[in-house]
């Protein structure tokens, strides 16, 4: 597939999103590490083994940020 991308932003708790990011990164490649951004959210991008680009992150509230760390 060419041009397919999926965003998982705040769709689950921080630990779940971190596990998903790590799982895709393990068999794919990291484009942008999952890390804290200037606006306070944790966001990263990875391409999985099928070539699908994933934007994964969690919110900018204090609880969400602690969960993503």
C-alpha distances in whole Angstrom, upper triangle without the diagonal:
4,7,6,10,13,16,19,22,25,24,26,29,28,29,26,23,25,24,20,20,21,20,16,18,20,17,15,16,18,18,21,23,24,27,30,29,32,32,32,29,27,23,21,17,15,12,11,11,8,7,7,10,13,17,19,23,26,29,32,35,37,36,32,33,35,32,30,32
4,6,9,12,16,19,22,25,24,26,29,29,29,27,24,25,25,21,20,22,21,17,18,20,18,15,16,17,16,19,22,23,26,29,28,30,30,31,28,26,22,20,16,15,12,12,13,10,7,8,10,13,16,19,23,26,28,31,34,36,36,32,32,35,33,29,32
4,6,10,13,17,19,23,22,24,27,27,28,25,22,24,24,20,19,22,21,17,18,21,19,16,16,17,15,17,20,21,24,26,25,27,27,28,25,24,20,18,14,14,11,13,14,11,9,8,8,11,13,17,20,23,26,28,31,34,33,30,30,32,31,27,30
4,7,10,14,16,20,19,21,24,24,25,22,19,21,21,17,17,19,18,15,17,19,17,15,15,16,15,17,19,20,23,25,24,27,26,27,23,22,18,16,13,12,10,11,13,10,8,5,6,9,11,14,18,21,23,26,29,31,31,27,28,30,28,25,28
4,7,10,13,16,16,18,21,20,22,19,16,18,18,15,14,17,16,13,15,18,16,14,14,14,13,14,16,16,19,21,20,23,22,23,20,18,15,13,10,10,9,10,13,11,9,6,4,6,8,11,14,17,20,22,25,28,27,23,24,26,24,22,24
4,7,10,13,12,14,17,17,19,16,13,15,16,12,12,15,15,12,14,17,17,15,15,15,14,15,16,15,18,20,19,22,21,21,18,16,13,12,10,10,10,11,14,13,11,7,6,5,6,8,12,14,17,20,23,25,24,20,21,24,21,19,22
4,6,9,9,12,15,15,16,14,11,14,15,12,11,15,15,13,15,18,18,16,16,15,14,14,15,13,16,17,16,19,18,18,14,13,10,10,9,11,12,13,16,16,14,11,8,6,5,6,8,11,13,16,19,21,21,17,18,21,19,16,19
4,6,6,8,11,11,13,11,8,11,12,9,10,13,14,12,15,18,18,17,17,15,15,15,15,12,15,16,16,19,17,17,13,12,10,10,10,12,13,14,17,17,16,13,11,7,6,5,6,8,11,14,16,19,18,14,15,18,15,13,17
4,5,8,10,10,13,12,9,11,14,12,12,15,16,15,17,20,21,19,19,17,16,15,15,12,13,13,13,16,14,13,10,9,8,10,11,13,16,17,21,20,19,16,13,10,7,6,5,6,7,11,13,16,15,11,13,16,14,12,15
4,6,7,8,11,10,8,11,14,12,13,16,17,17,19,21,23,22,22,19,19,17,17,13,14,14,14,17,15,13,10,10,10,12,14,16,19,19,23,23,22,19,17,13,11,8,6,4,6,9,11,13,12,9,11,13,11,10,14
4,7,9,12,9,8,12,13,11,13,16,16,16,19,21,22,21,22,20,20,19,18,15,17,17,18,20,18,17,13,13,12,14,15,17,19,19,22,22,22,18,17,13,12,9,8,8,9,13,14,16,14,11,14,16,13,12,16
4,7,8,6,6,10,11,10,12,15,15,16,18,20,21,21,22,20,21,20,18,15,16,17,18,21,19,17,14,13,13,15,16,17,20,19,22,23,23,20,18,15,13,10,9,8,10,13,14,15,13,10,12,14,10,10,14
4,6,6,6,9,10,11,13,15,16,17,19,20,22,22,23,21,22,20,18,14,15,15,17,20,18,16,13,12,13,15,17,18,21,21,24,25,25,22,20,17,15,11,10,7,9,12,12,13,10,7,10,10,7,8,11
4,5,5,6,9,10,11,12,14,16,16,18,21,21,20,18,19,17,15,11,12,12,15,18,17,14,11,9,11,12,15,16,20,20,23,24,24,21,19,16,14,10,8,6,9,11,11,11,9,6,7,8,4,4,8
4,6,5,6,9,10,10,12,14,15,16,19,20,20,18,20,18,15,12,13,14,17,21,20,17,14,12,13,14,16,17,20,19,22,24,24,22,20,16,16,12,11,10,12,15,15,14,12,10,10,10,6,6,8
4,5,5,6,9,10,11,13,14,15,17,18,19,18,20,18,16,13,15,16,19,22,21,19,15,13,13,14,15,16,18,17,20,21,22,19,18,14,14,10,10,10,13,16,17,17,14,11,13,13,9,9,11
4,5,5,6,9,10,11,12,14,16,16,16,15,16,15,13,10,12,14,16,19,18,16,13,10,10,10,12,12,15,15,18,19,19,16,15,11,10,7,7,7,11,14,15,16,14,11,12,13,9,8,11
4,5,5,6,9,10,10,12,15,15,15,13,15,13,11,8,10,12,15,19,19,16,13,10,10,10,11,12,15,15,18,19,19,17,16,12,12,8,8,9,13,15,16,16,15,12,11,12,9,6,8
4,5,5,6,9,10,10,13,14,15,14,16,16,13,11,14,16,19,22,22,20,17,13,13,12,13,13,15,14,16,18,19,17,16,13,13,10,11,12,16,19,20,20,18,15,15,15,12,10,12
4,5,5,6,9,10,12,12,13,12,15,14,13,11,14,17,19,22,22,20,17,14,12,11,11,10,12,11,13,15,16,14,13,10,11,8,10,12,16,19,20,21,19,16,16,17,14,12,14
4,6,5,6,9,11,10,10,9,11,11,9,8,11,14,16,20,20,18,15,11,10,8,8,7,10,9,13,15,14,13,11,8,9,7,9,11,15,18,20,20,19,16,15,16,14,11,13
4,6,5,6,9,10,10,9,12,12,10,9,12,16,18,22,22,20,17,14,13,10,11,9,11,10,13,15,16,15,14,11,12,10,12,14,18,20,22,22,21,18,17,17,15,12,13
4,5,5,7,9,10,11,14,15,13,12,16,19,21,25,25,24,20,17,15,13,12,10,11,9,10,13,14,13,13,11,13,12,14,16,20,23,25,25,23,20,20,20,17,15,16
4,5,6,6,8,8,11,13,12,12,16,19,20,24,24,23,20,16,14,11,10,7,7,5,7,10,10,10,10,8,11,10,13,16,20,23,25,26,24,21,21,22,19,16,18
4,6,5,5,6,9,10,9,10,14,18,19,23,24,22,19,16,14,10,9,6,7,7,9,12,11,11,11,10,12,11,14,17,21,23,25,26,25,21,21,21,19,16,17
4,6,7,9,12,14,13,13,17,20,22,26,27,26,23,19,17,14,13,10,10,8,9,12,13,14,14,13,15,15,17,20,24,26,28,28,27,24,23,23,21,18,19
4,7,10,13,15,15,16,19,23,25,28,29,28,25,21,19,16,14,10,9,6,6,9,11,12,13,13,16,16,19,22,26,28,30,31,29,26,26,26,24,21,22
4,7,10,12,13,14,18,21,22,26,27,26,23,20,17,13,11,7,6,4,5,8,8,9,10,11,13,14,17,21,24,27,29,30,29,26,25,26,24,21,22
4,6,9,10,12,16,19,20,23,25,24,21,18,15,11,9,6,5,7,8,11,9,11,10,11,13,14,16,20,23,25,28,29,28,25,24,25,23,20,20
4,6,6,9,12,15,16,20,21,20,18,15,12,8,6,4,6,9,11,13,12,12,10,10,11,11,14,17,20,22,25,25,25,22,20,22,21,17,17
4,7,10,12,15,15,18,19,20,17,14,11,8,5,5,7,10,13,15,12,12,9,9,10,11,14,17,20,21,25,26,26,22,21,23,22,18,19
4,7,8,11,11,14,16,16,14,11,8,5,5,7,10,13,16,18,15,14,11,10,9,10,11,15,17,18,21,22,23,20,18,20,19,15,16
4,6,9,11,14,16,15,13,9,8,5,6,8,11,14,17,19,17,16,13,12,10,10,10,13,16,17,20,20,20,17,15,17,16,12,12
4,7,9,13,14,12,10,6,5,4,7,9,13,15,18,20,18,17,14,11,9,8,7,10,13,14,16,17,17,14,12,13,13,9,9
4,6,10,11,10,8,5,6,6,10,12,16,18,22,23,22,20,17,14,12,10,9,10,12,12,15,15,15,13,10,12,12,9,8
4,7,8,6,6,4,7,9,13,16,19,21,25,27,25,23,19,17,14,12,9,10,10,9,12,12,13,11,8,11,12,9,9
4,5,5,6,6,7,9,13,16,20,22,26,27,25,23,19,17,13,13,10,11,11,9,13,13,16,13,11,14,15,12,12
4,5,8,9,10,13,16,19,23,26,29,30,28,26,22,20,16,16,13,13,12,10,13,14,17,15,12,16,17,15,15
4,6,9,10,14,16,20,24,26,30,31,28,26,22,20,16,15,12,12,10,7,10,12,15,13,11,15,16,15,15
4,7,9,13,16,20,23,25,29,30,28,26,22,19,16,14,11,10,8,5,8,9,11,10,8,11,13,11,12
4,6,10,13,17,20,22,26,27,25,22,19,16,12,11,7,6,5,4,8,9,11,8,7,10,11,9,11
4,7,11,14,17,19,23,24,22,20,17,14,11,8,5,6,7,7,10,11,12,9,7,10,10,7,8
4,7,10,14,16,20,21,19,17,13,10,7,6,4,7,9,10,13,15,15,12,10,13,13,9,11
4,7,11,13,16,18,16,14,11,8,6,5,6,10,12,14,17,18,18,15,13,16,15,11,13
4,7,10,13,14,12,10,7,5,5,6,9,12,15,17,20,22,22,18,17,19,18,14,16
4,6,10,11,9,8,6,5,7,8,11,15,18,20,23,24,24,20,20,21,20,16,18
4,7,8,6,5,4,6,9,11,14,18,21,24,27,28,27,24,23,25,23,20,21
4,5,5,5,7,8,11,12,16,19,23,25,28,29,28,24,24,26,23,20,22
4,6,7,10,11,15,16,19,23,26,29,32,33,32,28,28,29,26,24,25
4,6,9,11,15,17,20,24,27,30,32,34,33,29,29,31,28,25,27
4,6,9,13,15,19,23,26,28,31,33,32,28,28,30,28,25,26
4,6,10,12,16,20,23,25,28,30,29,26,26,28,25,22,25
4,7,10,13,17,20,22,25,27,27,23,23,25,23,20,22
4,6,10,13,16,19,22,24,23,19,19,22,19,16,19
4,7,10,13,15,19,21,20,17,16,19,17,14,17
4,7,11,13,16,18,17,13,13,16,14,11,14
4,7,10,12,14,14,10,10,13,11,8,11
4,7,9,11,10,6,7,10,9,7,10
4,6,8,9,6,7,10,10,9,12
4,6,8,7,6,10,11,10,12
4,6,5,6,9,10,11,13
4,6,5,6,9,10,11
4,5,5,6,9,10
4,5,5,6,9
4,5,5,6
4,6,5
4,6
4
